[in-house]
Amino acid sequence: MEEIDGSPVQHIAKKVRVEEAVEVKNKVELKKVEAKPGAEETLVEVKRKEKKKKKKQEGKEEDGRRPQL
């Protein structure tokens, strides 16, 4: 058996934790961009709003008007 500090299992676990943290951080940043100050929204609500925005933009493009950015 290897020592606890040098075990490859621990290194793999550390990499997984870092990836999870990055994924969670991205979700948090997404919520900050979409949410109004003081409002708490779930990730599902944020995604729902994004879909509505995309549909509105697509509709404007079809009408020949430029979508607002």
Sequence and secondary structure as in RCSB ss.txt:
>XXXX:A:sequence
MEEIDGSPVQHIAKKVRVEEAVEVKNKVELKKVEAKPGAEETLVEVKRKEKKKKKKQEGKEEDGRRPQL
>XXXX:A:secstr
   TTT HHHHHHHHHHHHHHHHHHHHHHHHHHHS TT    HHHHHHHHHHHHHHHHHHHHHT     
